Amino acid sequence: MKKLLIDKYANLILFDESTNSIEELPEECDISTAFVAEEDGQAISRTEVVNYKAGDLVIVFRAYKKDNWLNKTVVCNDVFAKDDVVAWYKSLKTDNEAI
């Protein structure tokens, strides 16, 4: 079984239990921003226009390649993924309010 290990800085290590080895990961990217849309709209960048619906999770990924930042907007309308992200985001707001 392969395991994706994530440290406190969100660095990724892919470990293969069957071979007891660490494998190469593809070029890493970061999530620049993510939000749950309150109404239908469009995400517009220099290279694309992406439509989204109310309730969709809009995620903007970015990667640095060949001396250039590349962005990719992804719309997630999977109910379970959205609920998981929204619950985590709400927990952050609750934690901050308690401080």
N, CA and C atoms as a LAMMPS dump frame, in Angstrom:
ITEM: TIMESTEP
0
ITEM: NUMBER OF ATOMS
297
ITEM: BOX BOUNDS ff ff ff
-5.0000000000000000e+02 5.0000000000000000e+02
-5.0000000000000000e+02 5.0000000000000000e+02
-5.0000000000000000e+02 5.0000000000000000e+02
ITEM: ATOMS id mol type element x y z
1 1 1 N 0.849 -1.178 0
2 1 2 C 0 0 0
3 1 3 C 0.892 1.238 0
4 2 1 N 0.461 2.238 -0.728
5 2 2 C 1.186 3.505 -0.749
6 2 3 C 0.551 4.448 0.254
7 3 1 N 1.399 5.227 0.908
8 3 2 C 0.925 6.179 1.901
9 3 3 C 1.499 7.545 1.586
10 4 1 N 0.636 8.534 1.576
11 4 2 C 1.051 9.906 1.364
12 4 3 C 1.252 10.535 2.738
13 5 1 N 2.496 10.821 3.076
14 5 2 C 2.833 11.393 4.373
15 5 3 C 2.907 12.906 4.232
16 6 1 N 2.272 13.61 5.158
17 6 2 C 2.186 15.07 5.097
18 6 3 C 2.724 15.632 6.401
19 7 1 N 3.788 16.448 6.321
20 7 2 C 4.336 17.02 7.545
21 7 3 C 3.611 18.315 7.912
22 8 1 N 4.025 18.947 9
23 8 2 C 3.319 20.133 9.488
24 8 3 C 3.449 21.323 8.543
25 9 1 N 4.376 21.263 7.595
26 9 2 C 4.529 22.337 6.609
27 9 3 C 3.828 21.997 5.3
28 10 1 N 3.075 20.903 5.28
29 10 2 C 2.344 20.409 4.114
30 10 3 C 3.265 19.885 3.018
31 11 1 N 4.499 19.51 3.378
32 11 2 C 5.384 18.838 2.432
33 11 3 C 4.91 17.398 2.289
34 12 1 N 4.993 16.857 1.085
35 12 2 C 4.475 15.525 0.804
36 12 3 C 5.594 14.521 0.561
37 13 1 N 5.411 13.315 1.097
38 13 2 C 6.316 12.203 0.843
39 13 3 C 5.445 11.001 0.506
40 14 1 N 5.721 10.345 -0.613
41 14 2 C 4.971 9.163 -1.011
42 14 3 C 5.785 7.929 -0.628
43 15 1 N 5.238 7.14 0.3
44 15 2 C 5.927 5.962 0.817
45 15 3 C 5.22 4.704 0.348
46 16 1 N 5.984 3.763 -0.202
47 16 2 C 5.438 2.481 -0.672
48 16 3 C 5.791 1.407 0.35
49 17 1 N 4.778 0.898 1.051
50 17 2 C 5.005 -0.122 2.09
51 17 3 C 5.529 -1.432 1.517
52 18 1 N 5.062 -1.801 0.33
53 18 2 C 5.455 -3.096 -0.229
54 18 3 C 6.938 -3.148 -0.572
55 19 1 N 7.527 -2.026 -0.974
56 19 2 C 8.953 -1.991 -1.298
57 19 3 C 9.774 -1.281 -0.223
58 20 1 N 9.083 -0.75 0.782
59 20 2 C 9.728 -0.01 1.868
60 20 3 C 10.609 1.113 1.314
61 21 1 N 10.028 1.879 0.378
62 21 2 C 10.807 2.929 -0.272
63 21 3 C 9.97 4.197 -0.45
64 22 1 N 10.69 5.277 -0.667
65 22 2 C 10.068 6.565 -0.953
66 22 3 C 10.079 6.749 -2.458
67 23 1 N 8.932 7.189 -3.005
68 23 2 C 8.821 7.368 -4.455
69 23 3 C 8.807 8.846 -4.817
70 24 1 N 9.202 9.103 -6.05
71 24 2 C 9.162 10.466 -6.574
72 24 3 C 7.721 10.928 -6.716
73 25 1 N 7.487 12.164 -6.378
74 25 2 C 6.177 12.769 -6.603
75 25 3 C 6.261 13.656 -7.838
76 26 1 N 5.146 13.815 -8.534
77 26 2 C 5.158 14.776 -9.636
78 26 3 C 5.421 16.18 -9.087
79 27 1 N 5.671 17.088 -9.964
80 27 2 C 5.888 18.487 -9.581
81 27 3 C 4.823 18.915 -8.583
82 28 1 N 5.255 19.468 -7.481
83 28 2 C 4.296 19.881 -6.46
84 28 3 C 3.605 21.179 -6.855
85 29 1 N 2.411 21.348 -6.335
86 29 2 C 1.692 22.602 -6.528
87 29 3 C 1.035 22.969 -5.207
88 30 1 N 0.66 24.205 -5.082
89 30 2 C 0.002 24.712 -3.881
90 30 3 C -1.415 25.104 -4.221
91 31 1 N -2.249 25.139 -3.198
92 31 2 C -3.569 25.723 -3.38
93 31 3 C -3.444 27.193 -3.027
94 32 1 N -3.701 28.022 -3.997
95 32 2 C -3.599 29.457 -3.798
96 32 3 C -4.776 29.962 -2.976
97 33 1 N -5.968 29.496 -3.316
98 33 2 C -7.168 29.898 -2.595
99 33 3 C -8.276 28.894 -2.869
100 34 1 N -9.251 28.881 -2.006
101 34 2 C -10.406 28.01 -2.184
102 34 3 C -11.592 28.661 -1.482
103 35 1 N -12.768 28.525 -2.073
104 35 2 C -13.96 29.052 -1.424
105 35 3 C -15.194 28.325 -1.923
106 36 1 N -16.256 28.402 -1.144
107 36 2 C -17.534 27.838 -1.555
108 36 3 C -18.366 28.983 -2.114
109 37 1 N -18.805 28.833 -3.359
110 37 2 C -19.546 29.891 -4.04
111 37 3 C -20.942 30.035 -3.445
112 38 1 N -21.345 31.255 -3.195
113 38 2 C -22.682 31.518 -2.671
114 38 3 C -23.716 31.628 -3.784
115 39 1 N -23.26 31.948 -4.992
116 39 2 C -24.168 32.03 -6.143
117 39 3 C -23.41 31.645 -7.401
118 40 1 N -24.12 31.385 -8.488
119 40 2 C -23.492 31.027 -9.763
120 40 3 C -22.551 32.138 -10.206
121 41 1 N -21.473 31.755 -10.882
122 41 2 C -20.538 32.758 -11.37
123 41 3 C -19.473 32.152 -12.258
124 42 1 N -18.417 32.927 -12.474
125 42 2 C -17.298 32.498 -13.3
126 42 3 C -15.988 32.883 -12.623
127 43 1 N -15.015 32.001 -12.718
128 43 2 C -13.652 32.302 -12.299
129 43 3 C -12.885 32.618 -13.574
130 44 1 N -12.298 33.807 -13.631
131 44 2 C -11.645 34.268 -14.856
132 44 3 C -10.166 34.512 -14.577
133 45 1 N -9.311 33.867 -15.367
134 45 2 C -7.868 34.091 -15.272
135 45 3 C -7.369 34.546 -16.638
136 46 1 N -6.06 34.711 -16.752
137 46 2 C -5.498 35.126 -18.045
138 46 3 C -5.676 34.059 -19.113
139 47 1 N -5.856 32.792 -18.705
140 47 2 C -5.877 31.712 -19.685
141 47 3 C -7.197 30.964 -19.799
142 48 1 N -8.136 31.204 -18.872
143 48 2 C -9.381 30.435 -18.932
144 48 3 C -10.52 31.123 -18.193
145 49 1 N -11.726 30.703 -18.552
146 49 2 C -12.943 31.107 -17.852
147 49 3 C -13.628 29.813 -17.41
148 50 1 N -13.868 29.692 -16.106
149 50 2 C -14.452 28.472 -15.557
150 50 3 C -15.771 28.83 -14.879
151 51 1 N -16.847 28.189 -15.319
152 51 2 C -18.156 28.422 -14.708
153 51 3 C -18.301 27.613 -13.429
154 52 1 N -19.016 28.177 -12.452
155 52 2 C -19.335 27.427 -11.239
156 52 3 C -20.761 27.753 -10.816
157 53 1 N -21.323 26.871 -10.013
158 53 2 C -22.697 27.003 -9.52
159 53 3 C -22.677 27.314 -8.028
160 54 1 N -23.774 27.851 -7.524
161 54 2 C -23.895 28.105 -6.095
162 54 3 C -23.661 26.8 -5.338
163 55 1 N -22.842 26.854 -4.304
164 55 2 C -22.537 25.675 -3.51
165 55 3 C -21.308 24.912 -3.959
166 56 1 N -20.77 25.221 -5.147
167 56 2 C -19.563 24.545 -5.621
168 56 3 C -18.344 25.019 -4.84
169 57 1 N -17.376 24.132 -4.699
170 57 2 C -16.089 24.463 -4.106
171 57 3 C -15.15 24.848 -5.243
172 58 1 N -14.663 26.071 -5.228
173 58 2 C -13.763 26.573 -6.271
174 58 3 C -12.357 26.599 -5.678
175 59 1 N -11.44 25.885 -6.324
176 59 2 C -10.066 25.758 -5.833
177 59 3 C -9.119 26.284 -6.909
178 60 1 N -8.176 27.119 -6.505
179 60 2 C -7.174 27.62 -7.445
180 60 3 C -5.822 27.032 -7.042
181 61 1 N -5.28 26.205 -7.94
182 61 2 C -3.967 25.602 -7.731
183 61 3 C -2.927 26.465 -8.418
184 62 1 N -1.686 26.422 -7.908
185 62 2 C -0.603 27.122 -8.592
186 62 3 C 0.662 26.296 -8.478
187 63 1 N 1.489 26.403 -9.496
188 63 2 C 2.767 25.694 -9.518
189 63 3 C 3.795 26.587 -10.192
190 64 1 N 5.022 26.47 -9.766
191 64 2 C 6.117 27.241 -10.349
192 64 3 C 6.879 26.328 -11.296
193 65 1 N 6.926 26.708 -12.559
194 65 2 C 7.588 25.879 -13.557
195 65 3 C 8.232 26.766 -14.624
196 66 1 N 9.483 26.465 -14.929
197 66 2 C 10.207 27.208 -15.961
198 66 3 C 10.136 28.717 -15.74
199 67 1 N 10.481 29.143 -14.534
200 67 2 C 10.518 30.569 -14.172
201 67 3 C 9.179 31.273 -14.347
202 68 1 N 8.096 30.547 -14.134
203 68 2 C 6.772 31.133 -14.322
204 68 3 C 5.776 30.481 -13.357
205 69 1 N 4.87 31.259 -12.817
206 69 2 C 3.79 30.717 -11.999
207 69 3 C 2.636 30.32 -12.908
208 70 1 N 2.163 29.091 -12.768
209 70 2 C 1.019 28.591 -13.52
210 70 3 C -0.159 28.425 -12.566
211 71 1 N -1.349 28.813 -12.995
212 71 2 C -2.555 28.679 -12.188
213 71 3 C -3.559 27.777 -12.888
214 72 1 N -4.328 27.048 -12.102
215 72 2 C -5.403 26.214 -12.646
216 72 3 C -6.581 26.272 -11.69
217 73 1 N -7.737 26.661 -12.208
218 73 2 C -8.954 26.715 -11.41
219 73 3 C -9.723 25.414 -11.602
220 74 1 N -10.115 24.806 -10.486
221 74 2 C -10.859 23.556 -10.503
222 74 3 C -12.139 23.764 -9.71
223 75 1 N -13.261 23.324 -10.278
224 75 2 C -14.547 23.406 -9.596
225 75 3 C -14.924 22.013 -9.115
226 76 1 N -15.142 21.897 -7.823
227 76 2 C -15.507 20.612 -7.228
228 76 3 C -16.96 20.686 -6.778
229 77 1 N -17.78 19.803 -7.318
230 77 2 C -19.181 19.779 -6.885
231 77 3 C -19.523 18.462 -6.2
232 78 1 N -18.493 17.737 -5.767
233 78 2 C -18.68 16.506 -5.01
234 78 3 C -19.142 16.863 -3.593
235 79 1 N -20.295 16.362 -3.202
236 79 2 C -20.907 16.732 -1.929
237 79 3 C -19.998 16.406 -0.741
238 80 1 N -19.388 15.235 -0.75
239 80 2 C -18.565 14.833 0.387
240 80 3 C -17.302 15.678 0.494
241 81 1 N -16.663 15.967 -0.624
242 81 2 C -15.458 16.791 -0.605
243 81 3 C -15.786 18.193 -0.105
244 82 1 N -16.875 18.761 -0.616
245 82 2 C -17.263 20.102 -0.186
246 82 3 C -17.564 20.13 1.305
247 83 1 N -18.332 19.165 1.784
248 83 2 C -18.692 19.13 3.2
249 83 3 C -17.452 19.02 4.08
250 84 1 N -16.49 18.222 3.653
251 84 2 C -15.261 18.041 4.417
252 84 3 C -14.485 19.35 4.502
253 85 1 N -14.322 20.036 3.385
254 85 2 C -13.581 21.298 3.353
255 85 3 C -14.331 22.38 4.133
256 86 1 N -15.628 22.468 3.948
257 86 2 C -16.418 23.494 4.645
258 86 3 C -16.37 23.269 6.158
259 87 1 N -16.487 22.03 6.597
260 87 2 C -16.424 21.73 8.034
261 87 3 C -15.063 22.128 8.605
262 88 1 N -13.993 21.836 7.875
263 88 2 C -12.654 22.21 8.334
264 88 3 C -12.518 23.725 8.394
265 89 1 N -12.987 24.416 7.363
266 89 2 C -12.906 25.877 7.313
267 89 3 C -13.679 26.502 8.481
268 90 1 N -14.871 25.986 8.747
269 90 2 C -15.663 26.503 9.87
270 90 3 C -14.954 26.266 11.197
271 91 1 N -14.266 25.141 11.314
272 91 2 C -13.533 24.865 12.56
273 91 3 C -12.394 25.872 12.746
274 92 1 N -11.783 26.324 11.658
275 92 2 C -10.738 27.341 11.754
276 92 3 C -11.308 28.649 12.273
277 93 1 N -12.464 29.026 11.762
278 93 2 C -13.094 30.267 12.213
279 93 3 C -13.455 30.177 13.692
280 94 1 N -13.95 29.036 14.121
281 94 2 C -14.316 28.838 15.515
282 94 3 C -13.085 28.895 16.399
283 95 1 N -11.986 28.244 15.978
284 95 2 C -10.751 28.266 16.752
285 95 3 C -10.212 29.676 16.899
286 96 1 N -10.251 30.472 15.816
287 96 2 C -9.74 31.839 15.86
288 96 3 C -10.578 32.722 16.765
289 97 1 N -11.874 32.513 16.776
290 97 2 C -12.743 33.338 17.616
291 97 3 C -12.503 33.071 19.101
292 98 1 N -12.043 31.862 19.412
293 98 2 C -11.826 31.498 20.814
294 98 3 C -10.529 32.079 21.348
295 99 1 N -9.64 32.491 20.465
296 99 2 C -8.323 33.001 20.907
297 99 3 C -8.444 34.421 21.4
